[in-house]
């Protein structure tokens, strides 16, 4: 787990950052030299180029000396701090807050908001806001002859830093919010992939067990034949009789174990190998929960429900298990499962007699890492990963889902709906 915790500190890809810095530095170099050499505007040309040179040197440091491919949170803060200071110095020499390029001062902190920690981003936002205020009151004039013609009302002049600071906080808030949601969803999806990888691994192990069963069948048969021959030859020998009986019984036991492991269609669990109806899907899943739960499962279905069989899908099995397991977890005594299936559609309803979904998260059901605002509800809810995984897996297999609190009972209700044209073509 330590690996995953420390990996969160390295989410800033160096190569991407270096490329973005080159774009910024080249843009600064072109702007400064074009204004001075082509337009013949007057400002501190040599000091401006020296400041740009410092940016070039820091980029070479990143490329040739800083060997890591990812920037840590602290390292990223240092280089973004340098970027903000370097750009502020250029703006100081070329008009300060009235320089139209002042908008670029917002970029480093906005760029960091979706990649770095809240503490780091807060420091960069604060630094940027302070420098905007500094450039409002302290800077050299615009390059002449622009400075001779630029006269505006104080209202307009002071509206520029106010607008910039508002934009700074606005953009950072949205970038942090969407970045945080994106990271949570990515984390949840990675957990889902991990779960499904384990399911596929178990299925693979089942195949290996079958292969082992078929391979061991022949030597066990040979041992059994030899045991029977020895039993006949030593029929009157009391010394070996019990040993031979034990050996024969252990061979029989091995055969029984191998039969249970085998994927032979005659002897195996039909749920693993054969295509089955949606009713059989649910019956098998419910049976597996009955073995570990003391609660009562009530399964209702139409006797004339669609008998058509569907292909095995680990995603459907795991998705349905998640919702039935969730109902089992939060119910008090009973879980109600209803199946309706005709020629056009298939609908599964899963209800429980628990307390239902907290009202403040009802509209967000299906998102990962949900938290109820009510302290009493928080103790009854999980992270929402089970619902997220189940919803994602079933929707991937063309299901539509609806979550609500039951209208007829006290608990939660999940409605899973398929068009048969989609379900039977999976």
C-alpha positions as CSV (number, residue, x, y, z in Angstrom):
1,X,0.0,0.0,0.0
2,X,2.9,2.3,0.6
3,X,3.6,2.3,-3.2
4,X,0.2,3.6,-4.0
5,X,0.4,6.3,-1.3
6,X,3.8,7.6,-2.5
7,X,2.7,7.3,-6.1
8,X,0.1,10.0,-5.5
9,X,2.9,12.4,-4.9
10,X,4.2,11.9,-8.4
11,X,1.4,12.9,-10.8
12,X,3.2,15.6,-12.7
13,X,4.7,14.3,-15.9
14,X,8.1,16.0,-16.5
15,X,8.1,15.6,-20.3
16,X,4.7,17.3,-20.7
17,X,5.7,20.1,-18.3
18,X,9.0,20.7,-20.1
19,X,7.2,20.9,-23.5
20,X,4.7,23.5,-22.1
21,X,7.6,25.5,-20.7
22,X,9.4,25.6,-24.0
23,X,6.2,26.9,-25.7
24,X,6.0,29.6,-23.0
25,X,9.7,30.6,-23.2
26,X,9.7,30.7,-27.1
27,X,6.6,32.8,-27.0
28,X,8.2,35.2,-24.5
29,X,11.4,35.4,-26.6
30,X,9.4,36.1,-29.9
31,X,7.2,38.8,-28.2
32,X,10.1,40.7,-26.6
33,X,12.3,40.7,-29.6
34,X,9.5,41.5,-32.1
35,X,8.3,44.5,-30.0
36,X,11.9,45.8,-29.6
37,X,13.5,45.0,-33.0
38,X,10.5,45.2,-35.4
39,X,8.2,47.7,-33.8
40,X,11.0,49.8,-32.3
41,X,9.3,50.1,-28.9
42,X,11.7,51.1,-26.0
43,X,12.0,49.1,-22.8
44,X,14.7,47.3,-20.9
45,X,15.5,44.9,-23.7
46,X,18.6,43.2,-22.3
47,X,17.3,42.6,-18.8
48,X,14.1,41.1,-20.4
49,X,16.2,38.7,-22.4
50,X,18.3,37.8,-19.4
51,X,15.1,36.9,-17.5
52,X,14.1,34.7,-20.4
53,X,17.5,33.1,-20.4
54,X,17.0,32.1,-16.7
55,X,13.8,30.3,-17.8
56,X,15.8,28.5,-20.5
57,X,18.5,27.4,-18.0
58,X,15.8,26.1,-15.6
59,X,14.3,24.0,-18.4
60,X,17.8,22.6,-19.3
61,X,18.1,21.7,-15.6
62,X,14.9,19.7,-15.8
63,X,16.0,17.9,-18.9
64,X,19.6,17.0,-18.1
65,X,20.0,17.2,-14.3
66,X,16.6,16.3,-12.8
67,X,16.5,12.6,-13.8
68,X,13.0,11.6,-12.6
69,X,10.3,11.2,-15.2
70,X,7.7,12.4,-12.8
71,X,7.9,15.6,-10.7
72,X,7.1,15.3,-7.0
73,X,4.6,17.7,-5.5
74,X,7.4,19.7,-3.9
75,X,9.6,19.9,-7.1
76,X,6.6,20.9,-9.2
77,X,5.8,23.7,-6.8
78,X,9.4,25.0,-7.0
79,X,9.4,25.1,-10.8
80,X,6.0,26.6,-11.1
81,X,7.0,29.2,-8.5
82,X,10.0,30.1,-10.8
83,X,7.6,30.4,-13.8
84,X,5.4,32.8,-11.9
85,X,8.3,34.9,-10.7
86,X,9.9,34.9,-14.1
87,X,6.8,36.0,-15.9
88,X,6.0,38.6,-13.2
89,X,9.5,40.1,-13.7
90,X,8.9,40.4,-17.5
91,X,5.6,42.1,-16.8
92,X,7.2,44.4,-14.3
93,X,9.6,45.7,-17.0
94,X,6.9,46.1,-19.6
95,X,3.9,47.9,-18.1
96,X,2.7,45.7,-15.2
97,X,-1.0,45.1,-14.9
98,X,-1.9,47.0,-18.1
99,X,0.3,44.7,-20.2
100,X,-2.2,42.5,-22.1
101,X,0.0,39.4,-21.6
102,X,-0.7,39.6,-17.8
103,X,-3.5,37.0,-18.4
104,X,-0.7,34.4,-18.8
105,X,0.1,34.9,-15.1
106,X,-2.9,32.7,-14.3
107,X,-1.7,29.7,-16.3
108,X,0.8,28.1,-13.8
109,X,-1.6,27.9,-10.9
110,X,-4.5,26.7,-13.1
111,X,-2.3,24.1,-14.6
112,X,-1.3,22.9,-11.1
113,X,-4.8,22.8,-9.7
114,X,-5.8,19.5,-11.5
115,X,-2.4,17.8,-10.9
116,X,-1.0,18.8,-7.5
117,X,-2.2,18.8,-3.9
118,X,-4.6,21.4,-2.5
119,X,-1.8,22.8,-0.3
120,X,0.6,23.3,-3.2
121,X,-2.1,24.8,-5.4
122,X,-3.3,27.2,-2.6
123,X,0.3,28.5,-2.2
124,X,0.6,29.1,-5.9
125,X,-2.8,30.8,-6.1
126,X,-1.9,33.1,-3.2
127,X,1.5,33.9,-4.7
128,X,-0.2,34.8,-8.1
129,X,-2.8,37.0,-6.4
130,X,-0.1,38.8,-4.4
131,X,2.0,39.4,-7.6
132,X,-1.1,40.7,-9.5
133,X,-1.6,43.3,-6.7
134,X,2.1,44.2,-6.7
135,X,2.1,44.8,-10.4
136,X,-1.0,47.0,-10.0
137,X,0.9,49.5,-7.9
138,X,4.6,48.9,-8.9
139,X,5.9,48.5,-12.4
140,X,7.7,50.3,-15.2
141,X,5.7,52.1,-17.9
142,X,4.5,50.4,-21.0
143,X,7.1,50.4,-23.8
144,X,7.2,53.8,-25.4
145,X,5.5,55.3,-27.4
146,X,2.6,53.3,-26.0
147,X,3.0,54.8,-22.5
148,X,2.5,58.3,-23.9
149,X,-1.0,57.4,-25.2
150,X,-2.3,55.1,-22.5
151,X,-4.5,57.1,-20.2
152,X,-7.6,55.5,-18.6
153,X,-9.9,56.1,-15.7
154,X,-8.8,54.7,-12.3
155,X,-12.1,52.7,-12.3
156,X,-11.0,50.9,-15.4
157,X,-7.4,50.5,-14.3
158,X,-8.3,48.9,-10.9
159,X,-10.9,46.7,-12.6
160,X,-8.1,44.8,-14.4
161,X,-6.5,43.2,-11.2
162,X,-10.0,42.6,-9.7
163,X,-11.1,40.7,-12.8
164,X,-7.8,38.8,-12.9
165,X,-8.1,37.7,-9.2
166,X,-11.7,36.7,-9.7
167,X,-10.8,34.7,-12.8
168,X,-7.8,33.1,-10.9
169,X,-10.0,31.8,-8.1
170,X,-12.9,30.8,-10.4
171,X,-10.7,28.8,-12.8
172,X,-8.7,27.2,-10.0
173,X,-11.9,26.1,-8.2
174,X,-13.4,24.5,-11.3
175,X,-10.1,22.9,-12.3
176,X,-9.6,21.4,-8.8
177,X,-13.2,20.2,-8.6
178,X,-13.2,18.5,-12.0
179,X,-9.6,17.2,-11.4
180,X,-10.6,15.7,-8.1
181,X,-13.7,14.0,-9.6
182,X,-11.6,12.7,-12.5
183,X,-9.0,11.2,-10.1
184,X,-11.7,9.6,-8.0
185,X,-13.4,8.1,-11.0
186,X,-10.1,6.9,-12.4
187,X,-9.3,5.3,-9.0
188,X,-12.7,3.6,-8.9
189,X,-12.3,2.3,-12.5
190,X,-8.9,0.9,-11.6
191,X,-10.4,-0.9,-8.7
192,X,-13.1,-2.3,-11.0
193,X,-10.5,-3.5,-13.4
194,X,-8.6,-5.1,-10.5
195,X,-11.8,-6.9,-9.4
196,X,-12.6,-8.1,-12.9
197,X,-9.0,-9.3,-13.4
198,X,-9.4,-11.4,-10.3
199,X,-12.6,-12.8,-11.6
200,X,-10.9,-13.7,-14.9
201,X,-8.0,-15.2,-13.0
202,X,-10.4,-17.4,-11.0
203,X,-12.0,-18.5,-14.3
204,X,-8.6,-19.3,-15.7
205,X,-7.8,-21.3,-12.6
206,X,-11.0,-23.2,-13.1
207,X,-9.8,-24.1,-16.6
208,X,-6.4,-25.2,-15.2
209,X,-8.2,-27.3,-12.6
210,X,-10.2,-29.0,-15.3
211,X,-7.0,-29.8,-17.2
212,X,-5.5,-31.2,-14.1
213,X,-8.6,-33.3,-13.5
214,X,-8.4,-34.8,-17.0
215,X,-4.6,-35.4,-16.7
216,X,-4.8,-37.1,-13.3
217,X,-7.8,-39.3,-14.3
218,X,-5.6,-41.9,-16.1
219,X,-2.9,-42.4,-13.4
220,X,-5.7,-42.6,-10.7
221,X,-7.5,-45.2,-12.8
222,X,-4.2,-47.2,-13.0
223,X,-3.7,-47.0,-9.3
224,X,-7.2,-48.2,-8.7
225,X,-6.7,-51.2,-11.0
226,X,-3.4,-52.1,-9.3
227,X,-5.1,-51.8,-5.9
228,X,-7.9,-54.1,-6.8
229,X,-5.4,-56.7,-8.2
230,X,-3.3,-56.5,-5.0
231,X,-6.5,-56.9,-2.9
232,X,-7.3,-60.2,-4.8
233,X,-3.7,-61.5,-4.5
234,X,-3.5,-60.6,-0.8
235,X,-7.1,-61.5,0.0
236,X,-6.2,-63.7,3.0
237,X,-3.4,-61.4,4.2
238,X,-4.9,-59.5,7.2
239,X,-1.6,-57.5,7.5
240,X,-2.2,-55.6,4.2
241,X,-6.0,-55.7,4.0
242,X,-6.7,-52.5,5.9
243,X,-3.9,-50.6,4.0
244,X,-5.3,-51.6,0.7
245,X,-8.9,-50.6,1.7
246,X,-7.6,-47.2,2.8
247,X,-5.6,-46.8,-0.5
248,X,-8.7,-47.7,-2.5
249,X,-10.9,-45.3,-0.5
250,X,-8.4,-42.5,-1.0
251,X,-8.4,-43.1,-4.8
252,X,-12.2,-42.9,-4.8
253,X,-11.9,-39.6,-2.8
254,X,-9.5,-38.2,-5.3
255,X,-11.9,-39.1,-8.1
256,X,-14.8,-37.3,-6.4
257,X,-12.7,-34.2,-5.9
258,X,-11.6,-34.2,-9.5
259,X,-15.2,-34.6,-10.6
260,X,-16.1,-31.4,-8.7
261,X,-13.2,-29.6,-10.3
262,X,-13.9,-30.8,-13.8
263,X,-15.5,-28.7,-16.4
264,X,-16.9,-31.7,-18.2
265,X,-20.4,-30.8,-19.2
266,X,-21.8,-34.0,-17.7
267,X,-20.4,-33.5,-14.2
268,X,-19.7,-29.8,-13.8
269,X,-21.7,-27.0,-12.3
270,X,-23.9,-25.8,-15.1
271,X,-23.5,-22.2,-13.9
272,X,-19.9,-22.2,-15.0
273,X,-20.1,-23.8,-18.4
274,X,-23.6,-23.7,-20.0
275,X,-25.6,-20.8,-21.3
276,X,-28.5,-20.2,-19.0
277,X,-31.6,-18.1,-18.7
278,X,-31.7,-14.9,-16.7
279,X,-33.9,-16.7,-14.1
280,X,-31.2,-19.3,-13.6
281,X,-28.6,-16.5,-13.3
282,X,-30.5,-15.0,-10.4
283,X,-31.3,-18.4,-8.8
284,X,-27.6,-19.4,-8.7
285,X,-26.6,-16.0,-7.3
286,X,-29.3,-16.1,-4.7
287,X,-28.4,-19.6,-3.7
288,X,-24.7,-18.5,-3.2
289,X,-25.9,-15.8,-0.7
290,X,-28.2,-18.1,1.1
291,X,-25.2,-20.2,2.1
292,X,-23.6,-17.3,3.9
293,X,-26.6,-15.2,5.0
294,X,-29.3,-15.7,7.6
295,X,-31.7,-13.3,5.9
296,X,-34.6,-14.4,3.9
297,X,-34.4,-14.1,0.1
298,X,-37.8,-13.9,-1.7
299,X,-37.5,-14.5,-5.4
300,X,-40.6,-13.9,-7.6
301,X,-40.8,-14.5,-11.3
302,X,-43.3,-15.1,-14.0
303,X,-43.8,-18.7,-14.7
304,X,-43.9,-17.9,-18.4
305,X,-40.9,-15.7,-18.3
306,X,-38.7,-15.7,-21.4
307,X,-36.9,-19.1,-21.5
308,X,-34.2,-18.0,-23.9
309,X,-30.7,-18.6,-22.7
310,X,-27.9,-16.0,-22.8
311,X,-24.1,-16.3,-23.0
312,X,-22.0,-16.3,-19.8
313,X,-20.8,-12.9,-18.8
314,X,-18.6,-12.3,-15.8
315,X,-19.6,-8.7,-15.9
316,X,-23.4,-9.4,-15.6
317,X,-22.8,-12.0,-12.8
318,X,-20.6,-9.7,-10.8
319,X,-22.9,-6.7,-11.4
320,X,-26.0,-8.6,-10.2
321,X,-24.1,-10.0,-7.2
322,X,-23.0,-6.5,-6.2
323,X,-26.6,-5.2,-6.0
324,X,-28.0,-8.4,-4.3
325,X,-25.0,-8.3,-1.9
326,X,-25.7,-4.6,-1.2
327,X,-29.4,-5.4,-0.4
328,X,-28.3,-8.3,1.8
329,X,-25.9,-6.0,3.7
330,X,-28.3,-3.2,4.4
331,X,-31.6,-5.2,4.8
332,X,-33.0,-6.0,8.2
333,X,-34.6,-9.4,7.5
334,X,-35.7,-9.8,3.9
335,X,-34.5,-9.2,0.3
336,X,-37.0,-9.1,-2.5
337,X,-36.0,-10.0,-6.0
338,X,-38.5,-9.8,-8.9
339,X,-38.0,-10.8,-12.5
340,X,-40.2,-9.8,-15.4
341,X,-39.3,-11.0,-18.8
342,X,-41.3,-11.2,-22.0
343,X,-40.5,-11.1,-25.8
344,X,-39.5,-7.4,-25.7
345,X,-37.8,-6.7,-22.4
346,X,-36.3,-8.1,-19.2
347,X,-36.6,-6.3,-15.9
348,X,-35.1,-7.1,-12.5
349,X,-36.1,-5.4,-9.3
350,X,-34.0,-5.7,-6.2
351,X,-35.5,-4.4,-2.9
352,X,-34.7,-4.7,0.8
353,X,-36.4,-3.8,4.1
354,X,-33.6,-1.6,5.4
355,X,-33.5,2.2,5.8
356,X,-33.1,3.0,2.1
357,X,-30.7,5.4,0.5
358,X,-29.9,8.7,2.3
359,X,-31.8,11.5,0.6
360,X,-28.8,13.7,0.0
361,X,-26.9,11.0,-2.0
362,X,-29.9,9.5,-3.8
363,X,-29.4,11.7,-6.9
364,X,-25.7,10.7,-7.0
365,X,-26.1,7.0,-6.7
366,X,-23.6,5.2,-9.0
367,X,-20.8,7.7,-8.4
368,X,-17.8,6.4,-6.5
369,X,-16.8,7.6,-3.0
370,X,-20.2,9.0,-1.9
371,X,-20.6,10.5,1.5
372,X,-23.9,11.3,3.3
373,X,-24.0,14.7,5.1
374,X,-26.0,13.3,8.0
375,X,-23.6,11.7,10.6
376,X,-26.2,9.0,11.3
377,X,-26.4,8.1,7.6
378,X,-22.6,8.1,7.3
379,X,-22.3,5.2,9.7
380,X,-24.6,3.2,7.5
381,X,-23.1,3.9,4.1
382,X,-20.0,2.6,2.4
383,X,-17.8,4.3,-0.2
384,X,-20.3,3.6,-3.0
385,X,-17.7,1.5,-4.9
386,X,-19.9,-1.6,-5.1
387,X,-22.8,0.4,-6.6
388,X,-20.4,2.1,-9.0
389,X,-18.8,-1.1,-10.1
390,X,-22.2,-2.9,-10.5
391,X,-23.7,0.0,-12.4
392,X,-20.7,0.4,-14.7
393,X,-20.5,-3.4,-15.5
394,X,-24.2,-3.7,-16.3
395,X,-24.4,-0.5,-18.3
396,X,-21.4,-1.8,-20.3
397,X,-23.7,-4.8,-21.1
398,X,-26.6,-2.6,-22.4
399,X,-28.6,-2.4,-19.2
400,X,-30.3,0.8,-17.9
401,X,-30.5,1.2,-14.2
402,X,-32.7,3.3,-11.8
403,X,-32.1,3.8,-8.1
404,X,-34.7,4.9,-5.7
405,X,-36.2,4.2,-2.3
406,X,-38.9,1.6,-2.4
407,X,-42.5,2.8,-2.7
408,X,-43.9,-0.3,-1.1
409,X,-41.2,-1.1,1.5
410,X,-38.9,0.9,3.7
411,X,-35.6,0.1,2.0
412,X,-33.7,0.8,-1.2
413,X,-34.8,-0.4,-4.7
414,X,-32.7,-1.0,-7.8
415,X,-34.4,-1.5,-11.2
416,X,-32.3,-3.1,-13.9
417,X,-33.8,-3.1,-17.4
418,X,-32.7,-4.7,-20.7
419,X,-34.1,-4.7,-24.2
420,X,-34.1,-8.4,-25.1
421,X,-32.6,-7.5,-28.5
422,X,-29.5,-6.3,-26.6
423,X,-29.5,-8.8,-23.8
424,X,-29.6,-11.9,-26.0
425,X,-26.9,-10.6,-28.3
426,X,-24.3,-10.2,-25.6
